[in-house]
């Protein structure tokens, strides 16, 4: 049956896809936030051995790789993005030996391992920063960071008007060894995350050495933190605007620290190092830049991938999805790259909750300001099920954030006293921060921590809501129609029908319905409209977001299907 039509058909193709292409061009990567994934030693904080114990779960889910958020020695002021020692593991997470065992056990199960590289800043507990604070202004120790004299008569005004991404000024004044007020240092994030000076040769050499340290231990790649922020305008001009927001991709041109051209030689240096190693090692950039700037980051001698944050921030709206998909595919084609799709991560409100909010809601503000009764949790849940077939049906690579396979929503009602994200304090309680998407994973239907803490001997580091029990892996495994089983079957079917080529052809479809065909003939249908959309007659259903699709031969609102026509 041919569906009712009033939309035009276009074609969008990304070249370069074949079965011999490197794994990451179409790989599905599962993001593990180690603090919240699984706790093996019973202290309420997730750890490397907890992750090791769950590797068979990830193998059964069918992912190609894991990306592990920072697991290095850290005071954990910013969840580990404040690294004190890049060559060791945070004691609360385990040991270097545990990490090495994890890497080899993952490999035995056919799962690749991507580490997080945090090059924009160290922790203030890093040896280099401690050394810098103890040194005189103008010394080599200080030159690894950005120390500047203050402005004003007594130097008591910050060197520029830049604001931290987390809130407050991005400069903190130091105290000289003799107790007098000293220079200021730059931190685009928390004051305990001093920015490194990437014009400094020692800094560049150190990160090449850190890359080698982990490559030598067998890791398959790196997710690079704040990839668009390393290079600063060394004349330190004022910005003239009050926001340092990383989420805003509409930054002005020639911004003093976001997306400067000087980041690219650094990337090329790293790429040359990775290319020396066997086995398709890769790097994925966290670069919050305008869509037209993204291809610069994935040129053949730079990053292999860069997250598509424009897709992540799309509203539940067919035009918005389709326009972003077309733009992203076209941009990737310019540099013979593929698109890296992602719906959620440890920095954003989980997508079942985002899609349950009316269009136009600023979801970060909504967390604190509400009104919370505008959330349609059921619609959000249905949309999350529907959208995963869109994402996994698209050409390119996809990243899944831990717990999304369970359909976990944002825990938006965490009480202020448990909030840990520095955003909460630095914004002086005006932004709630990112804890709501970092609540630990429920593994069992019952127990004080739903099995997150081995033996349930302690409370999880963030409180877990009662509603997590029925969403636990235990409650969903083997249950037909569960979110977990939907992800498992989608990942299995994807390998057969959606990984062989990287072409996409839009099909004629009713208004508000996204429909496209992949090279071999499998089709993706997603109903983003408010009405019912029939599926082509005689089609074979491969996977459906909801059980009724098979019975009805049609998609109700917020449903999707993969079919063979
Ligand atoms: C990135 C990370 C985020 C962290 C920030 C500073 O945006 O994803 O979690 O807070 O960088 O490192």
Boltz pocket constraint, residues with backbone or C-beta under 6 A from the ligand:
constraints:
  - pocket:
      binder: B
      contacts: [[A, 78], [A, 81], [A, 118], [A, 189], [A, 225], [A, 226], [A, 246], [A, 286], [A, 346], [A, 347]]
      max_distance: 6.0
